[in-house]
Amino acid sequence: MKRPPRIGVIGAGYWGANLVRNCSQMGVLAAVCDSDLHPLNDVRSKYPGVPLYCDMDQMLENTKLDAVVVAAPASAHASLALRAVAAGKHVFVEKPLALSVADAQQVVDAAEAAGLTLMVGHVLLYHPAVRALQECVNAGRIGRVRHLRSRRLSWGRLRSQENVWWSFAPHDCALMIEIMKDTPVNATGWLSAYVRPGLGDFAYADFAFSDGRSAHIEVSWLDPDKSSRIDVFGSEGTLTFTDTRQGGTLTLTRCGDRLNSRGVPELWRGEAVEITLPGGEPLRLELEAFCSSMRGGAAIPTDGREGLEVVRALQMVDSRATVHSFTVEALA
């Protein structure tokens, strides 16, 4: 594929608008599809001349596309991805790939059988700070990774079909698997639902790996102070990525444990050092990786198989978590 790929975006809402913007800036936006006319009118005003559709099949029939970006509600991710693969298109699917392991497996199998690129939108792995964090881990700057802790908190944008765990935690599960270079063997969790019965607004999960390492993930969409923090604890140091509305920082603190002269364990700690971060919008970097991959470029870290393992980790918690729903009467 010598020319720039032609990409159709399905879903132009809250997050889809960012995908449309980046595809346009990259010169690869060929069409936009949404069942709601309001976002389409917004696209029409900002990107005149881009073909607009309310029906995916019409877009696939009337526009010569190389790839499709799926930014629809999570419950439709698997079905839309399968339709795109059946039409012979490379597919970028926003997270999560699907809402069940069975559906995710079906999409992965279909894309592999068709020889098409399948990428999942775990955009956190393309954040410059997270890339720098991964490089530090891979270079052994904190020794052997022991534990990962992640907190992702925000306010609003409630979903009606998936809980906060399925909405927020795909990012953290993707990072956990990437950092650990392994998949968890066990998990426990807790979800608390306040706004809609059965749909967790707060979620906590603990993962165990076969070699004894562990991870803890906490997410909520009822926290007025939007922020995220990721700590990776190693035998010789800790990496901390903090991301707030004011910006992000990555620090390395050299620390650990050792035996003193009497053979007794003791802790040691050095000064925290802030790591200089490169620039770049994560979503733009992610889409560039997708375009490169469909042209036969370097392998992407967030391919279909990785997306499947993330769904497996998400479902591992969801199927075992204790879910507590509270009513106004119960809280009175």
Summary of the structure (lengths in Angstrom):
residues: 332
radius of gyration: 21.1
end to end distance: 63.0
largest distance: 77.0
contacts: 1128
relative contact order: 0.15
helix: 36%
strand: 33%
